[in-house]
Amino acid sequence: GNPLGFVLGAFVAGVVMLVSTWRAVFWVLCVIYFIFTIITWWIVPKDDGQVKGKLDMETLAKFDFLGAFLAVVGIAMFTGALTLANTAPHGWRTIYVVALLVIGIILIALFIYWQSIFEYPLMPLHVWRDRNFTLLNLILCLGYYGFSNNIFWLTLIWQRIDRCSPLEVALRLLPQAVGGLTVNFIAALVMHRVSNKLLMIIGAVAFTISSALISAMPAGSSWWAFTFPSLVLSVIGADFEFTVTNMYVMSSLPSEQQSVAGGMFNTVSRICSSMGLGISTAVFSGLSGSADGGLHAPFHAYQATFWVALAGAGLSLFFLPFLTIKSQGAKRRKESPA
């Protein structure tokens, strides 16, 4: 579903930009999201097993407003400092960059402390006591740390250096859709048959090789030689790691922890993606030597951003031996009556 939606979205954006401006893309996507929202209201079945919450004073009193503020503002300041550092007048010595970085780190630390003492925390810390849950999230985050980063900088290379149109960029990303659908189908067939630790190993190695390929990609190289295999391997890493982690949350943790843990691993993976993009932007800005958005940046500045992803994917390999998960998703057999 995700790969197909991603590529269809890219095609829609490419077609709209051919006949209009980039601003029109967001208006078209807004209409599409609204239509799917209406459709969802009618086709998604009701979940009678969940207790519906009420929007009343009791519910609001339990909501962790302070935790939400500390997390959102802290992460925004931290990633903002990484992004702005090399375009600031005095680099990392610029006062507002230092202030954003220090305050962001302090707010994130305060958020973690507040979660340990507040009665109704947004992120219950006890969930992280499950070793496999922590390791799966860590490996997933290190992979996703560079996944979105690589796609972003690849598309810039195609547009700014190879002079591709938006529709041509969408076509070059097509292997991710086909590969993603194929990998999800394979995962559904084998998850309950083989060790999911093996699937995580395959995913982490695929992420690492994918980043290594485009890190070594020379200027003007063939799309088939480096980019095509890199795109295919990247979705193998993303889909295997996401599916295994999601299945562990849904099947191995207690029912009262599943919704919280699911929300946590989705949120943390998105945060890591943002941090990876922020760090790669700082690297790119430092090597391009300009603040004009890199319109005339040398190829090696783009190439260096892929090393950021490679570092994260390579680091994830060291945590794989400590996983103890086995197969997941097998249907439980009904016990025969005595």
N, C-alpha and C positions, 0 to 999 in steps of 0.2 A: 504494500500500500504506500509506504513512505517514498520508495524510489520512483514509483509511477507518478505519484503526486508531484514530486520534485521536478521531474522532467517535463510533465505537462505544464507545470507552472512556468518553467523556463521557456517552453514553446510559446505559451500565451504572452509572456513578457516580450519575447523576441518579435512576435508578430505585431504587437501593439506598438513597440518602439519603431518598427519599420514604417508605420502609418501615422504615428504621433510622437509625443515626447515621453521621456522616462517618467514624468509625473503621472501620465495617464495610466501607467501600469498599476499604480496603487489604487486608483479609482476602479479599474476593472477587477482587480483582486478583491476589493471591498465588496463589490456586487456578488462575486462568486462565493465569498465566505458567507454573505447574508443568505444566499440561496441554499447553501449546504446547512446553515443553521436551521432554516425552516424545515428542510428535509429530515434532519436529525430528530427534530421534535416529534415527527410522525413515525419514523422507522426504528428508532432505538427502543428496545423493550424496557419495561419498568423493572427495577431491581427491588422486589418486595422484601428481600432479605436484609436490606439496609434501613436503619432507622433515620428518618428524615429529620434534619435539624430545623429549628425554628429561628426566625430572625426576630429576636426579642432582646430585652435588656440582659437576661441571664446569659444568652449566647455571646452578646457583645462584651459582657464582663469577663468572659473566659478567653476572649480572643487576645492573642499576644501582640498588641499594637507596638509595644516598645521593641520586641524582638524583630518584627517586620521592618520597623524603621532602621534599626541598627544594621540588619542584613542588607537591605536595599541600598541605603546610603553608603555603608562601608564598602560594599563591592563596587558600587558605581565610582566612588572616589579612587579606589585602588586601581581599577582598570583604566580610569580616566588619566591617572598619573602616568601609567605605562604608555598610553597612546600619545599623550601630549608632550612627553619629555623631550624628544628630539626635534620637535618643531617649535619649542619654546625659545625665547630670546637667548637665554643662557643655559640651555640644555637642562641637565639634571640639577643644576644649581639654581634654577629659577625658583623664586620663592613659592609661587602657587603650586608648582609641581611637587616640591618637597612637602608642602602643607597637605596636598591631596593624598600623597603616599602615606605619610605618617598618620594622619587622621583616619584614613581608610583602614590601615592595619589595626589601629586602636579600636575602632568601631567593630571590626570583625572579631577581635579578641573579646570585647565586651559582650557581643552577641552570644559567643560560645559560653561565656561565664553565666550570662542571664538564662540561657537554656538549661543550665545545671541547677538553678535555684527556683525558677518560676514553676508554678503548679501546673499550668497548661501550656507547655512550650510548643513552639512551631516545629522544632526539631528535637525530639526526645533523644538524648545522648545514649540512653541504654540500648537503643537499636544497634549502635556501632559495636557493642560487645560481642555480637555474632561475628566470628573471625571471617567466615566466608563472605558474609555480606560486605564487610569492610574491604576485603581484598578484591572482590568483584567490582565494587564501586571504584576503587583506586585504579585498577587495570583499565576499566571502561573509561574513566576520566582522562587517563594519560593517553588513551587512543583517540578519544574525541577532542582532546586538547589540540590536536593538529588536523583533524578531519575537515572541519569547516574552514580552517586556515588554508589548507592546500587548495580547496576548491576556489576560495576567494582570490588567491594570488594567481592561480592558473587562468582564471577568467580575465584578470587584468593583463596578463602576458598576451593572451590571445587578442584582446581588444587594442592594447596600446603598442605592442611590438609586431604581432602578426596581422594587425588591422582587420580582424574578423568582425562581421556584423553580429548583432545580438542573436539572430536566428542561427548563424553558423556556430556561435558559442553553445547554444542549446543542443545542436546536433553533435558537437564534440563531447558533450556530457551524456549522450544517449547510452553508452556502455554501463553507466552506473545504474540506470533504470533496469535494463535487461539483467545485469548481474545481480542487482538487489532482489528482484523477483525470483530469480533462480536460487539464490542463496537461502531466502526465506522458505522456499519449497523444500530444499534439501534439509534445512534445519528441522522443519516439521516432521520429516521422515526419520531422522536419526537421533533426535534429542533423547528419546526414551530408550534408545538401543545402545548408545555409546556413552562413554564418560564425558560429561560436560566440561571437565578439566581439559580434555583433549580439544574440544571445540574452542575453548578460551585460548589455548596455545596456538591453534591455527589462526584465530582472529588476531592475536597480538603479533605473531610472526608476519601475517599478511599486512597489517598496518605498518610494520617496520620496513618490510621490503618495498611497499608502496611509496613511503616517504623517501627511502634510499634511492629509488629509481628517479624520481623527479628532482632530488637533490643533486644527482649526477648528470642531469639532463643538460646538454650543451645548447647554446643559442642556435636556433635554426634547425634543430634536430627533427627527425620524423615523428609525427604524432603516434604512429604505430609502434615505434621502437621503445619509447619511454612512457608517454602519457596513457596510451590505451591499457597496457598491463597494470599501470599504477592505479587507474580508475577502477578497474575490475577488482584488484586486490583490496582497495580501500573499502569497498562495500562488503567484501567478505569479512574484513575485520569489524566493520561497524555493525553489520547484521548479526554475526555470530555472538559478539560480545554483548550487544544489547538484548538479544533474545535469551541468552543464558542468564544474564543478570535479572531480567524481568521475570523469567520463570522461577528463579530462586526466590524472589520476593513473594511471588504468588503461591508457591507451593511449599516452601520450607520454613518460612517464618510463621509465628502464631497469627491467627486471623485478626486479632486486635492490633497487630503491628503492620499488617500488609499495606493498608492504604497510606499510612504515614511513611513507611519505608519506600513505597513506590513513588510517592511524591518527592521524597528526599533524593532518590537516585536520579530521577529525571531532572530535578532542579540543579543538583551538583554537577551533572554532566554538561548542562547548558552553561553554567558558570565557568567551568573549565574551558569550554569552547571560546567563551568571551575573553578569558584571560590569555589563551593561546593567541588569539587574534591581536590582542593588545600588545603582547610581547613581540610578535612578529612585525607589527606596525612600527614599534620602536626600533627594531633591527633594520627594517627597510628604510626608515627615515634617516637613521644614522649613516647608512651606506650610500643612500642616494644623494645626500648632501643638499637637499632642497625641501621646501615646504609647499611646493606647488601641486602636491598630490601625486608626484612621481611621473608626470607626463613625459619627462625626458630622462628618467632614471636609467642607469645602465642595467644590463641583464643580470649581472652578479648580485645586484641589490634584491631583485626578485628571487633569485636562486637561494639567497641566504635565508629567506623566510621559510623555505622547506626544511632547513636544518633544525628550525625550532620544533617542527612536528616530529622529525626523526629523533630528536632528543627525548621527547615524551614517549614515543612508541618504543624506543630502545630501553628506556627505564622500566617500562611495564613488564618486560621480560623477566626481570629479577624477582618479581612477586609471584610468578606462576607456580614455582615449586611448592609454595606454602598452601595452595588451594587443596581442599579435600572433598570437593563435590563429586558426585557420581552422575548417573543418568537421571533425568527429570522428565516429568510429563506422562509417565506410564499410568494407565487407568488401573485403579484398584479393583481387584476381583471381589465380588460379593462373597461373604462368608456363607458356606452352606449350613443349613439348619442342623442342629445337633440331633 
